[in-house]
Structures are given as C-alpha cells and as structure tokens.
C-alpha cells in the first residue's frame, strides 16, 4: 500500500481516477471491511484482479441473510455509510462457488448454487467515506471519472 492509499489517494495525493469500484450493499460492505466476509457472491465471473474501490450502495440488502449477518456481528445497518466509497480491497481470485464457501460469504449454502465467488483480501477502510463524482451504472463502475468509451 502506498502512502495516502487509505484515503483513496495516490502517492501524490490525487484520487486514482482509473481505479474501478465494486458496488456492494450494506451490511456486506461493512463485513468486507472488517475482514469477516472474504468471498463476494456474484452471478457472473470476473477476470479483474488487483486493488479496487469498495462502494457501499445507497440501498441496503433485502436478503434475509443480511439481517442474520447484521445481528450475528452486532451491526446497526442504518448507521453504516451508504452511497459512498468506503475503502479499498484486493480481488485475488474468482471461481465457481462451493457449498463450503458459505461461512466466508456470510450466507447460507443454498444461496451459492450456480454462482461465482470473488475472493477478497486486505480490506482498507477510509478514515472518511468519499462521495463519488459519478453514480454507479452497474456493479462495476468508475466513481471518479466518466465511463470509458469502448474502442478508444
């Protein structure tokens, strides 16, 4: 980690406009930042590896498993940041999910069927969550620059 990375900045103090963000609902984003949730469950695989921004979505998860996880880890979901970039995390792998992934994913095993897991490591929380310049237009997005045009 470079100096200033905790605040979302590069060594020069400027925001890394080229860093992509993954949008994740609360309480999942908080559990990732705490190092409890190390597997993110998705319907599509990714080839992306490396450090990404973690964006806490404006909406909270409506899954019953989210309420169970919040109670288990004593989280007040309404007090958690939403609609902001809350930190950094490394995506180190992606593979088909297995029933045995349920603990690291913080969900029941039956929610894993037919999905992929993004293996996450080294979460770093920002001291102050950062507002985005550009709103999410999908699961992956660039919070501090316009969406890149294809073919350029």
ROLUM-601722 format. One record per residue: x, y, z of N, C-alpha, C, O in turn; residue number from 1; residue in one letter. Coordinates in nm, 2 decimals, always signed. Layout:
# ROLUM-601722
    nxx    nyy    nzz   caxx   cayy   cazz    cxx    cyy    czz    oxx    oyy    ozz   n res
      X      Y      Z      X      Y      Z      X      Y      Z      X      Y      Z NUM   A
...
# end
This chain:
# ROLUM-601722
    nxx    nyy    nzz   caxx   cayy   cazz    cxx    cyy    czz    oxx    oyy    ozz   n res
  +0.08  -0.12  +0.00  +0.00  +0.00  +0.00  +0.09  +0.12  +0.00  +0.19  +0.13  +0.07   1   X
  +0.05  +0.22  -0.08  +0.13  +0.34  -0.09  +0.08  +0.44  +0.01  -0.03  +0.43  +0.05   2   X
  +0.17  +0.54  +0.04  +0.12  +0.64  +0.14  +0.00  +0.71  +0.08  -0.01  +0.74  -0.04   3   X
  -0.10  +0.74  +0.16  -0.22  +0.81  +0.12  -0.33  +0.72  +0.07  -0.44  +0.76  +0.04   4   X
  -0.29  +0.59  +0.05  -0.39  +0.50  -0.01  -0.51  +0.48  +0.08  -0.62  +0.45  +0.03   5   X
  -0.49  +0.49  +0.21  -0.61  +0.47  +0.30  -0.72  +0.57  +0.27  -0.83  +0.54  +0.29   6   X
  -0.68  +0.69  +0.22  -0.78  +0.79  +0.19  -0.83  +0.79  +0.05  -0.91  +0.87  +0.01   7   X
  -0.78  +0.69  -0.03  -0.82  +0.68  -0.17  -0.74  +0.76  -0.26  -0.77  +0.78  -0.38   8   X
  -0.62  +0.81  -0.21  -0.54  +0.89  -0.29  -0.41  +0.81  -0.34  -0.38  +0.70  -0.28   9   X
  -0.35  +0.86  -0.44  -0.22  +0.81  -0.48  -0.11  +0.87  -0.40  -0.14  +0.96  -0.31  10   X
  +0.02  +0.84  -0.43  +0.13  +0.90  -0.35  +0.13  +1.05  -0.37  +0.17  +1.12  -0.27  11   X
  +0.09  +1.10  -0.48  +0.09  +1.25  -0.50  -0.03  +1.32  -0.43  -0.03  +1.44  -0.42  12   X
  -0.12  +1.24  -0.37  -0.23  +1.30  -0.30  -0.36  +1.31  -0.39  -0.46  +1.34  -0.34  13   X
  -0.34  +1.27  -0.52  -0.46  +1.28  -0.61  -0.54  +1.15  -0.60  -0.48  +1.05  -0.58  14   X
  -0.67  +1.16  -0.63  -0.75  +1.05  -0.64  -0.71  +0.96  -0.76  -0.68  +1.02  -0.86  15   X
  -0.72  +0.83  -0.74  -0.69  +0.74  -0.85  -0.81  +0.73  -0.94  -0.90  +0.64  -0.91  16   X
  -0.82  +0.81  -1.04  -0.94  +0.81  -1.13  -0.95  +0.69  -1.21  -1.06  +0.65  -1.26  17   X
  -0.85  +0.61  -1.23  -0.85  +0.49  -1.31  -0.89  +0.37  -1.23  -0.90  +0.26  -1.29  18   X
  -0.90  +0.38  -1.11  -0.94  +0.26  -1.02  -1.09  +0.24  -1.03  -1.17  +0.33  -1.02  19   X
  -1.13  +0.12  -1.05  -1.27  +0.08  -1.07  -1.32  +0.05  -0.93  -1.25  +0.01  -0.84  20   X
  -1.45  +0.05  -0.91  -1.52  +0.03  -0.79  -1.62  -0.09  -0.81  -1.67  -0.11  -0.91  21   X
  -1.64  -0.16  -0.70  -1.74  -0.27  -0.70  -1.85  -0.22  -0.60  -1.82  -0.18  -0.48  22   X
  -1.97  -0.21  -0.65  -2.08  -0.17  -0.57  -2.14  -0.29  -0.49  -2.17  -0.39  -0.54  23   X
  -2.14  -0.27  -0.35  -2.19  -0.37  -0.26  -2.28  -0.31  -0.16  -2.25  -0.21  -0.10  24   X
  -2.39  -0.38  -0.14  -2.49  -0.33  -0.04  -2.44  -0.35  +0.10  -2.36  -0.44  +0.13  25   X
  -2.49  -0.27  +0.19  -2.47  -0.29  +0.34  -2.57  -0.40  +0.38  -2.68  -0.41  +0.33  26   X
  -2.53  -0.48  +0.47  -2.42  -0.48  +0.56  -2.30  -0.55  +0.50  -2.19  -0.56  +0.57  27   X
  -2.31  -0.60  +0.38  -2.20  -0.68  +0.32  -2.07  -0.60  +0.31  -1.96  -0.65  +0.33  28   X
  -2.08  -0.47  +0.27  -1.96  -0.39  +0.25  -1.89  -0.37  +0.39  -1.77  -0.38  +0.39  29   X
  -1.97  -0.35  +0.49  -1.91  -0.34  +0.63  -1.84  -0.47  +0.67  -1.73  -0.47  +0.73  30   X
  -1.90  -0.58  +0.64  -1.84  -0.71  +0.67  -1.71  -0.74  +0.59  -1.62  -0.80  +0.65  31   X
  -1.70  -0.69  +0.47  -1.58  -0.70  +0.39  -1.47  -0.61  +0.46  -1.36  -0.66  +0.47  32   X
  -1.51  -0.49  +0.49  -1.41  -0.40  +0.55  -1.35  -0.46  +0.69  -1.24  -0.43  +0.72  33   X
  -1.44  -0.53  +0.76  -1.39  -0.59  +0.88  -1.31  -0.72  +0.86  -1.26  -0.78  +0.96  34   X
  -1.30  -0.77  +0.74  -1.23  -0.89  +0.71  -1.31  -1.02  +0.74  -1.25  -1.12  +0.75  35   X
  -1.44  -1.00  +0.77  -1.52  -1.12  +0.80  -1.57  -1.18  +0.68  -1.57  -1.31  +0.67  36   X
  -1.62  -1.11  +0.58  -1.67  -1.16  +0.46  -1.56  -1.15  +0.36  -1.52  -1.04  +0.31  37   X
  -1.50  -1.26  +0.32  -1.38  -1.27  +0.23  -1.42  -1.32  +0.09  -1.34  -1.33  +0.00  38   X
  -1.55  -1.36  +0.08  -1.59  -1.41  -0.05  -1.72  -1.33  -0.09  -1.82  -1.33  -0.01  39   X
  -1.72  -1.26  -0.20  -1.84  -1.19  -0.26  -1.90  -1.28  -0.36  -1.84  -1.33  -0.45  40   X
  -2.03  -1.30  -0.35  -2.11  -1.39  -0.43  -2.17  -1.31  -0.55  -2.23  -1.20  -0.53  41   X
  -2.15  -1.36  -0.67  -2.20  -1.29  -0.79  -2.25  -1.39  -0.89  -2.20  -1.51  -0.89  42   X
  -2.34  -1.35  -0.98  -2.39  -1.44  -1.08  -2.30  -1.45  -1.20  -2.31  -1.55  -1.28  43   X
  -2.21  -1.36  -1.22  -2.12  -1.36  -1.33  -1.97  -1.36  -1.28  -1.94  -1.30  -1.18  44   X
  -1.88  -1.43  -1.35  -1.74  -1.43  -1.31  -1.67  -1.30  -1.35  -1.73  -1.22  -1.42  45   X
  -1.55  -1.27  -1.30  -1.47  -1.16  -1.34  -1.33  -1.21  -1.36  -1.28  -1.30  -1.29  46   X
  -1.26  -1.14  -1.45  -1.12  -1.16  -1.47  -1.04  -1.06  -1.40  -0.91  -1.07  -1.40  47   X
  -1.10  -0.96  -1.35  -1.03  -0.85  -1.28  -0.96  -0.90  -1.16  -1.02  -0.98  -1.08  48   X
  -0.84  -0.86  -1.14  -0.76  -0.89  -1.02  -0.69  -0.76  -0.98  -0.66  -0.67  -1.06  49   X
  -0.67  -0.74  -0.85  -0.60  -0.62  -0.80  -0.68  -0.54  -0.71  -0.79  -0.58  -0.67  50   X
  -0.63  -0.42  -0.68  -0.70  -0.33  -0.58  -0.81  -0.26  -0.65  -0.79  -0.20  -0.75  51   X
  -0.92  -0.26  -0.58  -1.04  -0.19  -0.63  -1.10  -0.10  -0.51  -1.07  -0.12  -0.40  52   X
  -1.18  +0.00  -0.55  -1.26  +0.07  -0.45  -1.38  -0.01  -0.41  -1.43  -0.09  -0.49  53   X
  -1.41  +0.00  -0.29  -1.53  -0.07  -0.23  -1.64  +0.04  -0.21  -1.62  +0.13  -0.13  54   X
  -1.75  +0.04  -0.29  -1.85  +0.13  -0.29  -1.97  +0.07  -0.21  -2.02  -0.03  -0.25  55   X
  -2.01  +0.14  -0.10  -2.13  +0.10  -0.03  -2.25  +0.15  -0.10  -2.27  +0.28  -0.10  56   X
  -2.34  +0.07  -0.16  -2.45  +0.11  -0.23  -2.55  +0.19  -0.15  -2.55  +0.19  -0.02  57   X
  -2.63  +0.27  -0.21  -2.73  +0.35  -0.14  -2.84  +0.27  -0.08  -2.89  +0.30  +0.03  58   X
  -2.87  +0.15  -0.14  -2.97  +0.06  -0.09  -2.91  -0.05  +0.00  -2.79  -0.09  -0.03  59   X
  -2.97  -0.09  +0.10  -2.93  -0.20  +0.19  -2.98  -0.33  +0.13  -3.08  -0.33  +0.06  60   X
  -2.91  -0.44  +0.16  -2.96  -0.57  +0.11  -3.09  -0.60  +0.18  -3.11  -0.58  +0.30  61   X
  -3.18  -0.66  +0.10  -3.31  -0.70  +0.14  -3.31  -0.85  +0.17  -3.42  -0.91  +0.20  62   X
  -3.20  -0.92  +0.15  -3.19  -1.06  +0.17  -3.21  -1.09  +0.32  -3.15  -1.02  +0.41  63   X
  -3.29  -1.19  +0.36  -3.30  -1.23  +0.50  -3.16  -1.26  +0.56  -3.13  -1.24  +0.68  64   X
  -3.07  -1.32  +0.48  -2.93  -1.35  +0.52  -2.86  -1.22  +0.57  -2.77  -1.23  +0.66  65   X
  -2.89  -1.11  +0.51  -2.83  -0.98  +0.55  -2.87  -0.95  +0.70  -2.79  -0.90  +0.78  66   X
  -3.00  -0.97  +0.73  -3.04  -0.94  +0.87  -2.98  -1.04  +0.96  -2.94  -1.00  +1.07  67   X
  -2.96  -1.16  +0.92  -2.90  -1.26  +1.01  -2.75  -1.22  +1.03  -2.71  -1.22  +1.15  68   X
  -2.68  -1.18  +0.93  -2.54  -1.14  +0.94  -2.53  -1.02  +1.03  -2.44  -1.01  +1.11  69   X
  -2.61  -0.92  +1.01  -2.61  -0.80  +1.09  -2.63  -0.83  +1.23  -2.56  -0.77  +1.32  70   X
  -2.72  -0.91  +1.27  -2.74  -0.95  +1.41  -2.62  -1.03  +1.46  -2.58  -1.00  +1.57  71   X
  -2.57  -1.12  +1.38  -2.46  -1.20  +1.43  -2.34  -1.12  +1.46  -2.27  -1.14  +1.56  72   X
  -2.31  -1.01  +1.38  -2.19  -0.93  +1.40  -2.23  -0.80  +1.47  -2.15  -0.71  +1.48  73   X
  -2.35  -0.79  +1.53  -2.39  -0.67  +1.60  -2.38  -0.54  +1.53  -2.32  -0.44  +1.58  74   X
  -2.43  -0.54  +1.40  -2.42  -0.42  +1.32  -2.55  -0.34  +1.32  -2.66  -0.40  +1.30  75   X
  -2.55  -0.21  +1.33  -2.66  -0.13  +1.32  -2.66  -0.08  +1.17  -2.59  +0.02  +1.14  76   X
  -2.73  -0.15  +1.08  -2.72  -0.13  +0.94  -2.76  +0.01  +0.90  -2.69  +0.07  +0.81  77   X
  -2.85  +0.07  +0.97  -2.90  +0.21  +0.94  -2.79  +0.31  +0.96  -2.79  +0.42  +0.90  78   X
  -2.69  +0.28  +1.05  -2.58  +0.38  +1.08  -2.46  +0.36  +0.99  -2.37  +0.44  +1.00  79   X
  -2.46  +0.26  +0.90  -2.35  +0.23  +0.82  -2.35  +0.33  +0.70  -2.46  +0.37  +0.65  80   X
  -2.23  +0.37  +0.65  -2.23  +0.46  +0.53  -2.29  +0.39  +0.41  -2.27  +0.27  +0.38  81   X
  -2.36  +0.48  +0.33  -2.42  +0.43  +0.21  -2.40  +0.54  +0.10  -2.40  +0.66  +0.13  82   X
  -2.39  +0.49  -0.02  -2.38  +0.59  -0.13  -2.24  +0.65  -0.14  -2.22  +0.76  -0.19  83   X
  -2.14  +0.58  -0.08  -2.00  +0.64  -0.08  -1.90  +0.53  -0.10  -1.92  +0.41  -0.08  84   X
  -1.78  +0.57  -0.14  -1.67  +0.48  -0.15  -1.61  +0.47  +0.00  -1.58  +0.57  +0.06  85   X
  -1.61  +0.35  +0.05  -1.57  +0.33  +0.19  -1.43  +0.28  +0.21  -1.38  +0.27  +0.33  86   X
  -1.37  +0.23  +0.11  -1.23  +0.17  +0.12  -1.18  +0.11  +0.00  -1.23  +0.12  -0.11  87   X
  -1.08  +0.03  +0.02  -1.01  -0.05  -0.08  -1.01  -0.20  -0.04  -1.01  -0.23  +0.08  88   X
  -1.01  -0.28  -0.14  -1.00  -0.43  -0.12  -0.93  -0.49  -0.24  -0.94  -0.43  -0.35  89   X
  -0.86  -0.60  -0.22  -0.79  -0.67  -0.33  -0.88  -0.78  -0.38  -0.92  -0.86  -0.30  90   X
  -0.90  -0.79  -0.51  -0.97  -0.91  -0.57  -0.85  -1.00  -0.61  -0.77  -0.97  -0.70  91   X
  -0.85  -1.12  -0.55  -0.73  -1.21  -0.57  -0.77  -1.33  -0.65  -0.68  -1.40  -0.70  92   X
  -0.90  -1.36  -0.66  -0.94  -1.48  -0.74  -1.08  -1.47  -0.77  -1.16  -1.40  -0.70  93   X
  -1.13  -1.55  -0.86  -1.27  -1.57  -0.89  -1.28  -1.72  -0.94  -1.20  -1.77  -1.02  94   X
  -1.39  -1.79  -0.89  -1.41  -1.93  -0.92  -1.56  -1.96  -0.89  -1.63  -1.88  -0.83  95   X
  -1.60  -2.07  -0.95  -1.74  -2.12  -0.91  -1.75  -2.14  -0.76  -1.66  -2.19  -0.70  96   X
  -1.87  -2.11  -0.71  -1.89  -2.13  -0.56  -1.90  -2.27  -0.53  -1.94  -2.36  -0.61  97   X
  -1.88  -2.30  -0.40  -1.90  -2.43  -0.34  -1.98  -2.41  -0.21  -1.98  -2.31  -0.15  98   X
  -2.05  -2.52  -0.18  -2.13  -2.51  -0.05  -2.05  -2.47  +0.07  -2.09  -2.41  +0.16  99   X
  -1.92  -2.52  +0.07  -1.83  -2.49  +0.18  -1.79  -2.35  +0.19  -1.73  -2.31  +0.29 100   X
  -1.83  -2.26  +0.09  -1.79  -2.12  +0.09  -1.89  -2.04  +0.18  -1.87  -1.92  +0.20 101   X
  -1.99  -2.10  +0.23  -2.10  -2.02  +0.30  -2.05  -1.94  +0.42  -2.10  -1.83  +0.44 102   X
  -1.96  -1.99  +0.50  -1.91  -1.91  +0.61  -1.83  -1.79  +0.57  -1.86  -1.68  +0.62 103   X
  -1.74  -1.80  +0.47  -1.66  -1.69  +0.43  -1.75  -1.59  +0.35  -1.71  -1.47  +0.33 104   X
  -1.86  -1.64  +0.29  -1.95  -1.55  +0.22  -2.06  -1.49  +0.31  -2.13  -1.40  +0.27 105   X
  -2.07  -1.54  +0.43  -2.17  -1.49  +0.53  -2.31  -1.51  +0.48  -2.40  -1.44  +0.52 106   X
  -2.34  -1.62  +0.40  -2.47  -1.65  +0.36  -2.50  -1.80  +0.37  -2.40  -1.88  +0.38 107   X
  -2.62  -1.85  +0.37  -2.65  -1.99  +0.37  -2.60  -2.06  +0.24  -2.60  -1.99  +0.14 108   X
  -2.56  -2.18  +0.25  -2.50  -2.25  +0.14  -2.60  -2.26  +0.02  -2.55  -2.26  -0.09 109   X
  -2.73  -2.26  +0.04  -2.82  -2.27  -0.07  -2.82  -2.14  -0.16  -2.87  -2.15  -0.27 110   X
  -2.77  -2.03  -0.11  -2.76  -1.91  -0.19  -2.64  -1.91  -0.29  -2.63  -1.83  -0.37 111   X
  -2.56  -2.01  -0.27  -2.44  -2.02  -0.35  -2.45  -2.09  -0.48  -2.37  -2.08  -0.57 112   X
  -2.56  -2.17  -0.49  -2.58  -2.26  -0.61  -2.57  -2.18  -0.74  -2.65  -2.08  -0.76 113   X
  -2.49  -2.22  -0.83  -2.48  -2.16  -0.96  -2.41  -2.03  -0.97  -2.42  -1.96  -1.07 114   X
  -2.35  -1.98  -0.86  -2.29  -1.85  -0.86  -2.13  -1.86  -0.86  -2.08  -1.97  -0.86 115   X
  -2.07  -1.75  -0.86  -1.92  -1.74  -0.86  -1.89  -1.66  -0.73  -1.96  -1.58  -0.68 116   X
  -1.76  -1.69  -0.68  -1.71  -1.61  -0.57  -1.59  -1.53  -0.61  -1.50  -1.58  -0.68 117   X
  -1.59  -1.41  -0.57  -1.47  -1.32  -0.59  -1.40  -1.33  -0.45  -1.46  -1.29  -0.35 118   X
  -1.28  -1.38  -0.45  -1.20  -1.39  -0.33  -1.14  -1.25  -0.30  -1.07  -1.20  -0.39 119   X
  -1.16  -1.20  -0.18  -1.12  -1.06  -0.14  -1.02  -1.07  -0.03  -1.02  -1.16  +0.05 120   X
  -0.92  -0.98  -0.03  -0.82  -0.98  +0.07  -0.77  -0.84  +0.10  -0.80  -0.75  +0.02 121   X
  -0.71  -0.82  +0.21  -0.65  -0.69  +0.25  -0.75  -0.57  +0.24  -0.71  -0.47  +0.18 122   X
  -0.86  -0.58  +0.31  -0.95  -0.46  +0.31  -0.89  -0.34  +0.39  -0.83  -0.36  +0.49 123   X
  -0.90  -0.22  +0.33  -0.85  -0.10  +0.39  -0.97  +0.00  +0.40  -1.02  +0.05  +0.29 124   X
  -1.01  +0.04  +0.52  -1.12  +0.13  +0.54  -1.07  +0.28  +0.53  -0.96  +0.31  +0.58 125   X
  -1.14  +0.36  +0.46  -1.10  +0.50  +0.45  -1.14  +0.57  +0.59  -1.24  +0.53  +0.65 126   X
  -1.06  +0.66  +0.63  -1.10  +0.73  +0.75  -1.23  +0.80  +0.74  -1.31  +0.81  +0.83 127   X
  -1.26  +0.86  +0.62  -1.38  +0.93  +0.59  -1.43  +0.87  +0.46  -1.36  +0.88  +0.36 128   X
  -1.55  +0.82  +0.46  -1.61  +0.77  +0.33  -1.61  +0.88  +0.23  -1.64  +1.00  +0.26 129   X
  -1.59  +0.85  +0.10  -1.58  +0.95  +0.00  -1.70  +0.95  -0.10  -1.74  +0.85  -0.15 130   X
  -1.75  +1.07  -0.12  -1.86  +1.08  -0.21  -1.81  +1.06  -0.35  -1.69  +1.09  -0.38 131   X
  -1.89  +1.00  -0.44  -1.85  +0.97  -0.58  -1.88  +1.09  -0.67  -1.98  +1.16  -0.64 132   X
  -1.81  +1.11  -0.77  -1.84  +1.21  -0.87  -1.94  +1.16  -0.97  -2.02  +1.24  -1.02 133   X
  -1.94  +1.03  -1.00  -2.03  +0.97  -1.10  -2.10  +0.85  -1.03  -2.03  +0.77  -0.97 134   X
  -2.23  +0.85  -1.05  -2.31  +0.74  -0.99  -2.29  +0.61  -1.06  -2.25  +0.60  -1.17 135   X
  -2.30  +0.50  -0.98  -2.29  +0.37  -1.04  -2.38  +0.35  -1.16  -2.50  +0.39  -1.16 136   X
  -2.33  +0.28  -1.26  -2.42  +0.24  -1.38  -2.41  +0.09  -1.39  -2.45  +0.04  -1.50 137   X
  -2.38  +0.02  -1.29  -2.37  -0.12  -1.29  -2.29  -0.16  -1.17  -2.26  -0.08  -1.08 138   X
  -2.27  -0.29  -1.16  -2.19  -0.34  -1.04  -2.05  -0.29  -1.04  -2.01  -0.25  -0.93 139   X
  -1.99  -0.28  -1.15  -1.85  -0.22  -1.16  -1.87  -0.09  -1.22  -1.94  -0.07  -1.32 140   X
  -1.80  +0.01  -1.17  -1.80  +0.15  -1.22  -1.68  +0.23  -1.18  -1.61  +0.19  -1.08 141   X
  -1.66  +0.34  -1.25  -1.56  +0.43  -1.21  -1.62  +0.55  -1.13  -1.69  +0.63  -1.19 142   X
  -1.59  +0.56  -1.00  -1.66  +0.66  -0.92  -1.60  +0.80  -0.94  -1.67  +0.90  -0.91 143   X
  -1.48  +0.82  -1.00  -1.42  +0.95  -1.01  -1.39  +0.99  -1.15  -1.31  +1.09  -1.17 144   X
  -1.44  +0.92  -1.25  -1.42  +0.96  -1.39  -1.54  +0.91  -1.47  -1.61  +0.82  -1.43 145   X
  -1.56  +0.97  -1.59  -1.67  +0.93  -1.67  -1.64  +0.79  -1.72  -1.52  +0.74  -1.74 146   X
  -1.75  +0.72  -1.75  -1.74  +0.58  -1.81  -1.65  +0.58  -1.94  -1.68  +0.66  -2.03 147   X
  -1.55  +0.50  -1.94  -1.47  +0.50  -2.07  -1.55  +0.45  -2.18  -1.63  +0.36  -2.17 148   X
  -1.52  +0.51  -2.30  -1.59  +0.47  -2.42  -1.52  +0.34  -2.48  -1.39  +0.34  -2.48 149   X
  -1.59  +0.25  -2.53  -1.54  +0.13  -2.60  -1.47  +0.17  -2.73  -1.52  +0.26  -2.80 150   X
  -1.36  +0.11  -2.76  -1.29  +0.13  -2.88  -1.20  +0.24  -2.89  -1.14  +0.28  -2.99 151   X
  -1.17  +0.31  -2.77  -1.08  +0.42  -2.77  -0.95  +0.37  -2.70  -0.86  +0.46  -2.69 152   X
# end
